[in-house]
Amino acid sequence: MKDIALKSEILDVLKDIHTTSFTVDELTEAYLQHPSSLHTSKKAARQFVYRNMQRLMKVGHMERLKVNGRWPHYTLTQQFLRLYKSTPSTPPAPTEATVQLQIDPLVSLKERLKVHQEEVLTAMGEMEEYEAICQEMPDLREIAQPRYNKSRERCSRLLGRVKALESLLVTEAG
């Protein structure tokens, strides 16, 4: 039996899908609207969602549908639906033939840390570029300065998140 770890946020979004097929963009939007979504940027959320979709397809919980001339559509397989779309009164009974999705808190924290570290680098790159623009083209300072300030604030918040996660991981490992 092969185990894969999925965050509860993405699992909840997948359970709540009411359509027979969906695109990566539709699933990303649903994930971003989830109250516990870990991502603030659409790009990072899309990458996270797509990586999880790839993992689900690899174990047979999701399939890619062929749609001519449009964005690819995906659907959850009967295997996934049997395991995770059951009513609360009848919980799914795992068998040896099914793949169990397990949520490991340590893996979850590490993945969350990685996402925040990537977002910090993006925010720092934005700050550097706005600063360079202000120095090279003083006429644009009025436009670039508020954006620089916003990027700096976002970077500070993200660094706080990174520090919190790193301290949790050090505590967990020790």
N, C-alpha and C positions, 0 to 999 in steps of 0.2 A: 504494500500500500504506500503510495507516495503522498507526502504531506506538503502543502504550501501554506504560507502565512499570508493572510489578508487583513488589512485594517478594518475595524468594525464600520468605519464611515463608508468605505467603498462597498462593503458587503450590504449595509443598510440601503444604499442607493440602488444596488442591483436587485435587492428584494422588492423594492418599491416600484420598479419599472413596470408600467402597465401596457406598454406597447409590445408588439410581437418582434419588432426589429428597431434598432437604433443606430445612430452614427457615433463616432468618437466624440464629436462636438456636443451632441445631445447628452451623452453620458457625462462629459466634462461639466457642462452647465448644471446638470442635476447634482453632481458632486460639489461644485462650488456653492450651491444653494443649501447644501446640508449644513445644519447648525454646528457640527463638529469638524467641518472641513479644516484641514491643516494648512492649506495653501491660500495665499493671498493673490498671487498672480495667475492669470489664465494659462500662461505658457507652462509654468511648473505643474499646475493642476493637470493639464492635458498630458504632459509627459508621465506623470504619476498614474493617471487613469489608463493610458495606453500600455504602460509596462504591466499593469495588473491584468489588462485584457489579454495581453500576449501570454501571460502565465496561465490564465484561465483556459485559453484555447489549447495550450500545450497539454493540459490534463483532461481536456474534453468537456469542460463546463460551458464553453462558448464556441460559437461557430461564426465564420465570416460568410456572408451571403454575397453572391455575385449579382450586382445591379449594374446594368449597362448604362454608361454615360453619366453616372452620378457617383457621389461619395459612397464608399463601401458601407454596407449595413451589417450589423452583427445581431446575433440572437443567442439567448441562453438555451442550453440543451436541456433535454428532459432529465438528465442526470442532475444538473444543478437545481432544476425546478423541484424534483422529488426531494432533494436534501434540504432546500432552503425556502421554498414557497409554501410549506405546509402551514396549516392553521395552528394557533397556539395550543389548542386542545389536543392535537395529535402531533407531537414532536417527531421529527424524522428519526428513523431507526437506522443508524449507520451499519453497513455490512462490509465485508472484506472487499467486495467488488467496487465500493464507492471510495472516492477520494475525500478525505476529511480536511476542511479548511481550519487551521488552527491559528489563533491570534497570539503571538508570542510578544509579551511586553518589551523585552529587551530588543528584539528585532524592530519593533514598532518605534522605539525611542531612537535607535540608530538611523532608521530611515528618515524619521522626522528631523533629526540633527543634520543629516546630509542635505535635505531640502532647504533648511534654513541657512546652511553654510553657502549653498549655491546662490540663494537669494541675496545674502550679504555681499557676495562678489559682484552680483549684478548691480546692486545699489551703489557699491563703491565705484564701479566703472562709470555709472551715471554721474556720480559726484565729480569724478576726475574730468569727465568730458565737459560738463557744465562749467567747471572751473577753468579749463583750457579755453573754452569759447569766450568766457568773460575776459580773460587776459588777452586773447587774440583779437576779439571784436568787441570793444567796449560799448559800442552802440547797442548790442544785444543783451547787455547786463540786466536791463530792466525785465526782460523776458526770461532770461536764464536763471537769475538769482532765486526767484521763488521756487523754481523747479529743483535747483541745487539744495535749497533748504529742506524741501520735502524729501528728497533722496537721502539727505543726511539724517533726518528724523527717522525715516524708515530703516536705515542702516543701524541706527542706535537701538531701535526696538528689536530688530532681528538679532543683533549681537547679544542683547539681554536674553533672548530665547535660546541662543546657542549656548551661552554660559549656563543657563538653568539646566538644559539637557545634558551638557557635559558633566555638571556636578552630580546629576542623577545617575549617569552611567558610571562615574567613578565610584559612587556609593554602592551601586548594584554589583559592580565587578569586584569590589573589595570586600 
